[in-house]
Amino acid sequence: MEKLIELTKQLWPSMSHVFEEVLRNSVVKEVVPKKQLILKEGQTAHRMHFVEQGCLRGYYLKEGEEINSWFMKEGDFVISIVSFYTQTPSEEMIETIEDCILWSISYQRLHQLYLQYPEFNRVGRLLTEHYYVLSEQRAQNLRKKTADERYRQLVTSFPDISNRVPLKYLASYLGISFETLSRLRAKKW
């Protein structure tokens, strides 16, 4: 919980003690073991999660094959963006890769806080901008960069990822085969 409060204060330095208490009372702690789906395809994402501990992935199925879209870890927010913001059934799934401690807030409560505390909208906007930029960077990387460049950038931005995420998930995320990923990992830069 403290990491969530700290992040909120970084984004909203003048956050009041009153709002801090309201936020503390608005989120729910969830302890989720690894390999658990917190969102299934076809379900609507009614909750946004903040990762206190652990690692998760977002993925979808294409012709029976899992395609990994993202990985999130401590300090990140986890949602199915389209499903959460449109309140429609999700095409992606969200699964814990490790045992996780999550703090979640419902869609309805989040929007009540936005209405009740207009300054809190800034936090939501800044987070939305941050994750939109990450999404756009990933899309550009897949279109413009070589497999080697994509792998290097991933390891630079998430140094311990290969210790936390199965290599088959990483290969899927990078848009390469498992064999290509093995060759890239064996290279010395």
Secondary structure by P-SEA (a helix, b strand, c coil): caaaaaaaaaacccccaaaaaaaaaabbbbbcccccccccccccccbbbbbccbbbbbbbbcccbbbbcccccccccccaaaaaaacccccbbbbbcccbbbbbbcaaaaaaaaaacccaaaaaaaaaaaaaaaaaaaaaaaacccaaaaaaaaaaacccccccccaaaaaaaacccaaaaaaaaaccc
